[in-house]
Amino acid sequence: MFRLIFALLVLLGLPSIAAASEGEVLGLVATERGVYCLLIFLIAYILVMTEEFIELKKSKPVIIAAVIIWAEVAYLASTKGVSAEELQQVIAGNVNEYGQLMLFLLVAMTYINAMADRNVFERLRSWLISRNFGYRKLFWITGIIAFFLSAVADNLTTALLMGTVVLAVGKDNPRFITLGLINLVVAANAGGAFSPFGDITTLMVWQAEKASFFEFFELFIPSVVNFLVPAVAMHFAIPDEQPDQSEDGLVPLKIGAYTICALFALTIALAVGLKQFLNLPPFMGMMLGWGILAIYGFWLKHQEHDLPRDKRFDIFEMVRDAEWDTLMFFFGVIFCVAGLAYIGYLKVTAEWLYGDVGATLANVLIGILSAVVDNIPVMFAVIEMDPNMPLYQWLLVTLTTGVGGSMLSIGSAAGVALMGVSKGKYTFFSHLRWTPAIVAGYFLSILVHIWLNA
């Protein structure tokens, strides 16, 4: 979105910057058709941002926009003398990039669904509820679990899982629910920032080879700071009371639950190991892990032969229940941004942001922007710009895009989802009251990162 805003500024009176893009890719940022592509993407993204209200799945408008933009790109390329073979190579490169990320995410989603099918998450939820912790202790326990769980599961799954705990034990205390859910949003976003598996944006940076797997853990302490600052501020507002006793028992685990958790850990190790030692792309290790899960699922299905067919473990049902809207949205975003990049807009933006503004301030502003715009297209745009930055700057933009969405409830999938399930107990304005504390955590985490890693 920031590249859209900047490109519009170019058209409104920054011809010197527009001229600088000539000769870079197609160099047609100031043409009517180039502007048309920008407007198409802007309209599509407005529809994405209003998904909660119009109930139109976010993947639909961006996929249509992607095809329209590339139809325009093909015409513009022909006017510049670009051959059909060259254009096909550009498209194939984007397909390759999307395919690797899609396969990686599909395997991760399959494992999460398999663990959910085996009642792993329900067991954790029921255990927390049955322990009858006080509100303040539960506030910290759910936040800490969300922080670490989101390092391997996405922030949406993490927030929804822990959100059910907060809603269940705090049903008679709306204040605890509000603060507990805000804490979960911050914790889930912060926890996903220091692990390549924690967020799509960190995965993108890893697969683009801007940082190695273990280098991401340099963000651990800054991420902890980002989580702790608002959590400490909210702690004193949490009621120092004991919730009503719960009589719910532990949800039983299904057969194979522990084994599937172990196989997920093995799959992560395979993805990292094949990348580190054989330089194979991470999705290869993930696909190997999928194959192992499929073989184990075959055995598991036969162990459940006495159950109805629709109750037995089926690996392809786990694939079917993956977040296909997210995967298709990712396709649309990659091709929309890639089309705009080929026209030349990202080169213009990169020259301004990372040339005139400077890398540190640019990366901080990008994180602030992710409070209102999905961090996936923001991070993909930065990777497409490919500014010449040292490792600590790539880690900085990874941190800021990962945690910047915590500033507003609409800034991340976790916040939007929890607003939906809380039935009015957690709202945009209730989150906004604590935005100053979250912003303080945002800037302090940046300072800690620069102090430790610059």
FIVEXVO-824428 format. One line per field, with one value per residue (C-alpha): residue number from 1; residue in three letters; x, y, z. Coordinates in Angstrom, 3 decimals. Example, Ala and Ser with C-alpha at 12.3 -4.5 7.8 and 13.67 -1.06 7.14 Angstrom:
% residues 2
n 1/2 $
res ALA/SER $
x 12.300/13.670 $
y -4.500/-1.060 $
z 7.800/7.140 $
This chain:
% residues 454
n 1/2/3/4/5/6/7/8/9/10/11/12/13/14/15/16/17/18/19/20/21/22/23/24/25/26/27/28/29/30/31/32/33/34/35/36/37/38/39/40/41/42/43/44/45/46/47/48/49/50/51/52/53/54/55/56/57/58/59/60/61/62/63/64/65/66/67/68/69/70/71/72/73/74/75/76/77/78/79/80/81/82/83/84/85/86/87/88/89/90/91/92/93/94/95/96/97/98/99/100/101/102/103/104/105/106/107/108/109/110/111/112/113/114/115/116/117/118/119/120/121/122/123/124/125/126/127/128/129/130/131/132/133/134/135/136/137/138/139/140/141/142/143/144/145/146/147/148/149/150/151/152/153/154/155/156/157/158/159/160/161/162/163/164/165/166/167/168/169/170/171/172/173/174/175/176/177/178/179/180/181/182/183/184/185/186/187/188/189/190/191/192/193/194/195/196/197/198/199/200/201/202/203/204/205/206/207/208/209/210/211/212/213/214/215/216/217/218/219/220/221/222/223/224/225/226/227/228/229/230/231/232/233/234/235/236/237/238/239/240/241/242/243/244/245/246/247/248/249/250/251/252/253/254/255/256/257/258/259/260/261/262/263/264/265/266/267/268/269/270/271/272/273/274/275/276/277/278/279/280/281/282/283/284/285/286/287/288/289/290/291/292/293/294/295/296/297/298/299/300/301/302/303/304/305/306/307/308/309/310/311/312/313/314/315/316/317/318/319/320/321/322/323/324/325/326/327/328/329/330/331/332/333/334/335/336/337/338/339/340/341/342/343/344/345/346/347/348/349/350/351/352/353/354/355/356/357/358/359/360/361/362/363/364/365/366/367/368/369/370/371/372/373/374/375/376/377/378/379/380/381/382/383/384/385/386/387/388/389/390/391/392/393/394/395/396/397/398/399/400/401/402/403/404/405/406/407/408/409/410/411/412/413/414/415/416/417/418/419/420/421/422/423/424/425/426/427/428/429/430/431/432/433/434/435/436/437/438/439/440/441/442/443/444/445/446/447/448/449/450/451/452/453/454 $
res MET/PHE/ARG/LEU/ILE/PHE/ALA/LEU/LEU/VAL/LEU/LEU/GLY/LEU/PRO/SER/ILE/ALA/ALA/ALA/SER/GLU/GLY/GLU/VAL/LEU/GLY/LEU/VAL/ALA/THR/GLU/ARG/GLY/VAL/TYR/CYS/LEU/LEU/ILE/PHE/LEU/ILE/ALA/TYR/ILE/LEU/VAL/MET/THR/GLU/GLU/PHE/ILE/GLU/LEU/LYS/LYS/SER/LYS/PRO/VAL/ILE/ILE/ALA/ALA/VAL/ILE/ILE/TRP/ALA/GLU/VAL/ALA/TYR/LEU/ALA/SER/THR/LYS/GLY/VAL/SER/ALA/GLU/GLU/LEU/GLN/GLN/VAL/ILE/ALA/GLY/ASN/VAL/ASN/GLU/TYR/GLY/GLN/LEU/MET/LEU/PHE/LEU/LEU/VAL/ALA/MET/THR/TYR/ILE/ASN/ALA/MET/ALA/ASP/ARG/ASN/VAL/PHE/GLU/ARG/LEU/ARG/SER/TRP/LEU/ILE/SER/ARG/ASN/PHE/GLY/TYR/ARG/LYS/LEU/PHE/TRP/ILE/THR/GLY/ILE/ILE/ALA/PHE/PHE/LEU/SER/ALA/VAL/ALA/ASP/ASN/LEU/THR/THR/ALA/LEU/LEU/MET/GLY/THR/VAL/VAL/LEU/ALA/VAL/GLY/LYS/ASP/ASN/PRO/ARG/PHE/ILE/THR/LEU/GLY/LEU/ILE/ASN/LEU/VAL/VAL/ALA/ALA/ASN/ALA/GLY/GLY/ALA/PHE/SER/PRO/PHE/GLY/ASP/ILE/THR/THR/LEU/MET/VAL/TRP/GLN/ALA/GLU/LYS/ALA/SER/PHE/PHE/GLU/PHE/PHE/GLU/LEU/PHE/ILE/PRO/SER/VAL/VAL/ASN/PHE/LEU/VAL/PRO/ALA/VAL/ALA/MET/HIS/PHE/ALA/ILE/PRO/ASP/GLU/GLN/PRO/ASP/GLN/SER/GLU/ASP/GLY/LEU/VAL/PRO/LEU/LYS/ILE/GLY/ALA/TYR/THR/ILE/CYS/ALA/LEU/PHE/ALA/LEU/THR/ILE/ALA/LEU/ALA/VAL/GLY/LEU/LYS/GLN/PHE/LEU/ASN/LEU/PRO/PRO/PHE/MET/GLY/MET/MET/LEU/GLY/TRP/GLY/ILE/LEU/ALA/ILE/TYR/GLY/PHE/TRP/LEU/LYS/HIS/GLN/GLU/HIS/ASP/LEU/PRO/ARG/ASP/LYS/ARG/PHE/ASP/ILE/PHE/GLU/MET/VAL/ARG/ASP/ALA/GLU/TRP/ASP/THR/LEU/MET/PHE/PHE/PHE/GLY/VAL/ILE/PHE/CYS/VAL/ALA/GLY/LEU/ALA/TYR/ILE/GLY/TYR/LEU/LYS/VAL/THR/ALA/GLU/TRP/LEU/TYR/GLY/ASP/VAL/GLY/ALA/THR/LEU/ALA/ASN/VAL/LEU/ILE/GLY/ILE/LEU/SER/ALA/VAL/VAL/ASP/ASN/ILE/PRO/VAL/MET/PHE/ALA/VAL/ILE/GLU/MET/ASP/PRO/ASN/MET/PRO/LEU/TYR/GLN/TRP/LEU/LEU/VAL/THR/LEU/THR/THR/GLY/VAL/GLY/GLY/SER/MET/LEU/SER/ILE/GLY/SER/ALA/ALA/GLY/VAL/ALA/LEU/MET/GLY/VAL/SER/LYS/GLY/LYS/TYR/THR/PHE/PHE/SER/HIS/LEU/ARG/TRP/THR/PRO/ALA/ILE/VAL/ALA/GLY/TYR/PHE/LEU/SER/ILE/LEU/VAL/HIS/ILE/TRP/LEU/ASN/ALA $
x 0.000/2.826/4.085/0.601/0.577/4.060/3.320/0.297/2.565/4.834/1.956/0.885/4.170/7.370/8.436/12.107/11.620/9.377/12.069/14.585/12.717/13.295/15.393/14.562/12.507/9.806/10.136/6.501/5.374/4.002/1.916/-1.868/-1.818/0.692/-1.560/-4.510/-2.691/-2.077/-5.734/-6.831/-4.632/-5.804/-9.469/-8.761/-6.953/-9.724/-12.014/-9.514/-9.400/-13.209/-13.541/-14.945/-17.833/-18.685/-17.916/-16.107/-13.157/-9.893/-8.475/-11.151/-10.462/-6.660/-6.669/-8.819/-6.608/-3.479/-4.701/-5.852/-2.525/-0.542/-2.706/-1.748/1.890/1.930/0.646/3.121/5.967/5.068/5.240/8.768/9.890/10.015/9.714/7.094/9.881/11.283/7.828/7.239/10.504/9.406/6.068/7.766/10.028/6.976/5.276/8.400/8.462/4.783/4.969/7.742/5.925/2.574/3.924/5.726/2.613/0.350/2.407/2.488/-1.299/-1.800/0.168/-1.756/-5.037/-3.783/-2.911/-6.311/-7.958/-6.122/-7.427/-3.954/-5.149/-8.414/-6.443/-4.266/-7.309/-9.164/-6.069/-5.684/-9.347/-9.326/-6.384/-8.478/-5.707/-6.359/-7.011/-3.538/-1.776/-3.946/-3.183/0.537/0.206/-1.931/0.321/3.537/2.063/0.830/4.284/6.074/3.322/3.155/6.816/5.719/2.013/0.536/-0.673/-4.302/-4.423/-2.545/-4.794/-8.000/-6.801/-5.748/-8.700/-11.103/-9.382/-9.643/-13.291/-14.173/-12.640/-13.433/-17.067/-18.107/-15.358/-15.440/-12.396/-10.233/-11.452/-10.596/-7.092/-6.455/-7.325/-5.208/-2.345/-2.839/-2.683/0.581/2.091/1.153/2.564/5.746/6.339/6.029/8.711/11.767/11.165/11.140/8.098/6.268/4.820/4.512/6.694/9.560/9.237/9.486/12.654/14.183/13.352/14.691/17.971/18.168/18.900/19.780/17.513/19.469/20.060/16.350/16.823/18.737/15.248/14.232/15.094/13.581/10.440/10.301/10.596/7.794/5.553/6.532/6.206/2.418/1.864/3.435/1.369/-1.841/-0.978/-1.951/-5.337/-6.171/-8.611/-6.721/-9.493/-10.174/-12.616/-15.417/-14.317/-14.582/-15.841/-14.808/-12.576/-9.584/-10.375/-8.897/-6.233/-6.897/-4.527/-1.367/-1.505/1.977/3.457/2.058/3.503/6.873/6.600/5.925/9.102/10.945/9.550/10.821/14.230/14.209/13.374/16.173/18.675/18.196/18.498/21.583/23.559/22.372/21.102/17.737/14.802/12.877/9.736/11.603/12.073/8.454/7.224/9.328/7.654/4.250/5.075/6.068/2.811/0.855/2.464/1.807/-1.751/-2.234/-1.299/-3.433/-6.467/-6.233/-5.920/-9.282/-11.025/-13.789/-14.781/-17.146/-15.257/-15.754/-14.232/-10.970/-7.790/-7.460/-4.445/-6.316/-9.044/-6.300/-5.172/-8.745/-9.204/-6.096/-6.625/-7.080/-8.358/-5.032/-3.039/-4.990/-4.723/-0.989/-0.995/-2.923/-0.666/2.553/1.411/-0.106/3.077/5.285/3.323/3.701/7.387/7.882/6.288/8.817/6.937/8.966/12.200/10.794/9.710/13.000/14.994/12.919/12.575/16.019/17.861/16.389/14.687/17.295/17.033/16.373/13.610/12.152/11.945/10.354/7.747/7.028/6.245/3.881/2.160/1.563/-0.790/-3.362/-2.187/-1.607/2.079/2.293/2.202/4.299/7.079/6.864/7.235/10.378/11.839/11.004/12.694/15.720/17.436/21.111/20.912/23.073/21.653/20.530/18.394/16.715/16.046/14.737/12.156/11.251/10.650/8.698/6.382/5.799/4.897/3.628/0.196/-0.279/-0.786/-4.376/-6.882/-7.274/-3.520/-3.265/-5.351/-5.191/-6.829/-9.544/-10.387/-10.595/-12.870/-15.162/-15.347/-15.438/-18.985/-18.267/-15.989/-12.882/-13.271/-11.221/-11.591/-10.874/-7.610/-6.930/-6.883/-3.751/-2.126/0.276/1.710/1.956/3.654/6.125/6.900/7.302/9.907/11.702/12.043/13.567/16.078/16.992/17.476/19.737/21.668/22.211/22.516/23.557 $
y 0.000/2.413/1.985/2.914/6.072/6.997/6.310/8.592/11.272/10.773/11.425/14.487/16.300/14.343/14.037/13.922/10.655/9.285/10.066/8.172/4.959/5.186/2.259/0.290/-2.766/-1.356/2.164/3.066/4.338/7.625/6.111/5.935/2.150/2.052/4.245/2.054/-0.983/0.896/1.832/-1.756/-2.983/-0.178/-1.064/-4.755/-4.013/-1.786/-4.793/-6.927/-4.445/-4.397/-8.196/-8.237/-5.963/-7.060/-10.770/-11.126/-13.503/-11.616/-13.926/-13.140/-9.478/-9.801/-12.786/-10.862/-7.805/-9.896/-11.201/-7.749/-6.201/-8.845/-8.413/-4.737/-5.630/-7.919/-5.081/-2.584/-5.061/-5.498/-1.719/-1.755/-4.559/-7.249/-10.674/-13.212/-15.538/-12.874/-12.161/-15.878/-16.086/-13.260/-14.976/-18.340/-16.761/-15.512/-18.900/-20.531/-18.106/-18.623/-22.392/-22.779/-20.698/-22.331/-25.873/-24.893/-23.305/-26.134/-28.688/-26.497/-26.010/-29.754/-30.504/-27.881/-29.413/-32.909/-31.825/-30.162/-33.375/-35.319/-32.825/-31.454/-27.867/-28.744/-30.685/-27.655/-25.409/-27.740/-28.168/-24.409/-23.988/-26.866/-25.432/-22.529/-19.950/-16.386/-13.727/-12.201/-15.547/-16.650/-13.374/-14.199/-17.915/-17.427/-14.620/-16.621/-19.716/-17.593/-16.032/-19.364/-21.254/-18.628/-19.326/-22.591/-22.006/-18.955/-16.062/-16.618/-20.223/-19.274/-16.330/-18.298/-21.236/-19.113/-16.783/-19.619/-20.009/-16.299/-16.186/-19.331/-18.390/-14.677/-14.959/-13.059/-10.443/-8.380/-6.330/-9.425/-10.602/-7.283/-7.090/-10.801/-10.668/-7.561/-9.386/-12.389/-10.233/-8.627/-11.926/-13.874/-11.209/-10.793/-14.527/-14.989/-12.386/-14.297/-17.596/-18.391/-20.576/-17.963/-15.795/-15.731/-12.628/-14.295/-17.312/-15.028/-13.406/-16.817/-18.242/-15.091/-15.903/-12.505/-14.260/-17.819/-19.887/-19.345/-15.636/-14.993/-15.837/-12.586/-11.086/-13.132/-10.534/-7.604/-9.714/-10.425/-6.687/-5.985/-8.420/-7.479/-3.681/-3.566/-6.734/-5.159/-2.015/-4.041/-6.308/-3.678/-3.210/-6.927/-7.741/-9.437/-11.988/-15.690/-16.836/-19.251/-22.852/-24.905/-28.471/-29.255/-32.316/-32.733/-33.351/-36.766/-36.984/-39.202/-41.961/-40.669/-37.152/-37.178/-38.876/-36.228/-33.485/-35.240/-35.618/-31.886/-31.170/-33.644/-31.920/-28.547/-30.119/-31.644/-28.290/-26.576/-29.408/-29.799/-26.049/-25.692/-28.741/-29.477/-26.012/-27.460/-25.043/-25.401/-26.693/-29.906/-30.782/-29.870/-32.108/-34.969/-34.397/-34.427/-37.792/-39.210/-37.914/-39.461/-42.883/-42.616/-41.500/-44.665/-46.764/-44.582/-44.984/-48.767/-48.511/-46.707/-49.282/-49.701/-46.014/-44.653/-43.784/-40.030/-40.222/-41.878/-39.944/-38.903/-36.892/-35.466/-34.125/-32.249/-30.817/-29.977/-27.992/-25.867/-22.102/-22.038/-18.494/-17.417/-19.456/-18.000/-14.512/-15.021/-15.885/-12.721/-10.512/-11.922/-11.445/-8.005/-6.748/-8.486/-6.834/-3.388/-4.108/-5.042/-1.768/0.019/1.248/-0.613/0.768/4.281/3.519/1.878/4.887/7.171/5.021/3.481/6.295/9.572/8.491/5.931/2.242/2.490/5.093/3.377/0.032/1.675/3.402/0.143/-1.473/1.351/0.921/-2.747/-1.627/-0.813/-2.869/-6.624/-7.337/-9.924/-7.496/-5.012/-7.536/-8.953/-5.419/-4.886/-8.173/-7.219/-3.837/-5.769/-2.753/-3.179/-3.594/-5.394/-8.314/-6.275/-4.064/-7.097/-8.371/-4.924/-4.878/-8.469/-7.348/-4.199/-5.828/-8.705/-6.661/-3.453/-5.000/-5.118/-1.345/-1.617/-4.444/-4.453/-4.683/-8.474/-11.564/-12.354/-9.071/-9.271/-12.865/-12.138/-9.163/-11.566/-14.229/-11.919/-10.692/-7.052/-7.570/-6.814/-3.966/-1.547/1.198/-1.026/-1.974/1.659/2.621/0.513/1.499/3.963/1.097/-1.118/1.680/2.089/-1.615/-1.273/1.476/-0.011/-3.355/-1.521/0.233/-3.061/-4.720/-1.917/-1.941/-5.712/-6.483/-3.384 $
z 0.000/0.727/-2.816/-4.050/-1.992/-3.084/-6.742/-6.540/-5.052/-8.023/-10.377/-8.405/-8.618/-8.236/-11.875/-10.992/-9.137/-11.869/-14.399/-12.325/-13.037/-16.791/-17.906/-14.747/-15.782/-18.110/-16.710/-17.434/-14.050/-15.409/-18.222/-18.119/-18.235/-15.387/-13.278/-14.257/-12.818/-9.573/-9.275/-9.962/-7.124/-4.847/-5.455/-4.869/-1.635/-0.355/-0.804/1.113/3.992/4.221/4.180/7.711/6.705/3.152/3.770/0.444/0.827/0.458/-2.205/-4.798/-5.588/-5.575/-7.949/-10.442/-10.000/-10.579/-13.939/-15.088/-14.074/-15.936/-19.029/-18.950/-18.253/-21.309/-23.500/-22.026/-22.499/-26.166/-26.672/-25.232/-27.521/-24.842/-26.448/-25.424/-24.197/-21.877/-20.458/-19.902/-17.971/-15.683/-15.043/-14.492/-11.874/-9.957/-10.265/-8.839/-5.906/-5.164/-5.599/-3.039/-0.439/-1.138/-0.697/2.499/3.982/2.817/4.726/7.843/7.658/7.180/10.342/12.330/11.125/11.992/15.532/15.844/14.625/17.356/19.997/20.822/21.055/22.785/25.375/26.075/26.304/28.696/30.884/31.298/32.148/34.647/36.607/37.927/37.762/38.962/36.341/36.541/36.402/33.493/31.704/31.796/31.106/27.991/26.764/27.227/25.578/22.675/22.321/21.966/20.160/17.422/16.666/15.018/14.344/12.665/14.804/13.808/15.038/18.199/19.006/18.441/20.556/23.517/22.962/23.746/27.116/27.927/26.883/28.841/32.171/31.921/30.917/34.043/33.798/30.580/31.643/31.883/28.478/26.839/28.285/27.838/24.141/23.534/25.230/22.935/19.800/20.915/22.086/18.945/16.632/18.675/18.942/15.196/14.460/15.674/13.885/10.145/10.865/12.906/10.160/6.389/6.303/8.207/5.928/2.897/4.233/4.965/1.548/-0.103/1.729/3.401/6.705/7.638/9.876/13.078/12.423/12.988/16.654/17.048/17.162/20.198/22.846/20.864/20.406/24.132/24.818/22.339/24.215/27.765/27.642/26.990/29.059/32.140/31.604/31.351/34.298/36.845/35.199/35.426/38.265/41.104/41.535/41.148/38.436/39.251/39.631/36.481/36.549/32.964/32.615/30.336/26.694/25.812/23.131/20.149/19.138/17.498/18.960/20.469/17.420/15.064/17.282/17.115/13.339/13.027/14.974/12.720/9.622/10.800/11.451/7.948/6.337/8.240/7.771/4.028/3.624/5.808/4.635/1.097/0.099/-0.890/-0.635/2.658/0.978/0.069/3.722/4.417/1.602/2.959/6.317/4.602/3.059/6.455/7.956/5.088/5.698/9.427/8.682/6.596/9.626/11.894/9.651/9.928/13.712/13.697/11.516/14.101/13.777/11.113/7.925/8.385/11.899/10.848/10.213/6.571/5.440/2.473/4.724/6.567/3.208/2.244/5.462/4.902/4.708/0.954/1.011/2.500/-0.020/-2.950/-1.458/-1.327/-5.047/-5.891/-3.780/-5.228/-8.801/-8.216/-6.584/-9.147/-11.968/-10.425/-9.846/-13.503/-14.575/-12.349/-9.288/-6.690/-8.087/-7.667/-4.122/-3.208/-4.438/-2.264/0.852/1.038/-0.718/0.499/3.743/4.861/5.695/9.441/9.226/6.164/7.975/11.014/8.806/6.996/10.349/11.271/7.918/8.670/11.455/8.789/5.803/5.718/6.258/3.454/0.501/2.470/3.056/-0.459/-1.830/0.261/-0.969/-4.562/-4.063/-2.770/-1.168/-0.394/3.389/5.967/7.922/10.925/8.655/7.083/10.581/11.527/8.743/9.651/13.230/12.376/9.826/12.233/15.320/13.723/13.247/17.027/17.214/15.987/16.269/12.487/11.917/11.990/11.341/15.059/16.028/13.394/14.344/18.074/17.442/15.620/18.345/21.376/20.647/21.429/24.442/22.376/19.901/17.830/20.441/23.448/21.734/20.849/24.544/24.969/21.672/23.417/25.508/22.406/20.464/23.336/23.088/19.326/19.517/22.512/20.720/17.744/20.002/21.677/18.298/17.037/20.330/20.277/16.572/14.609 $
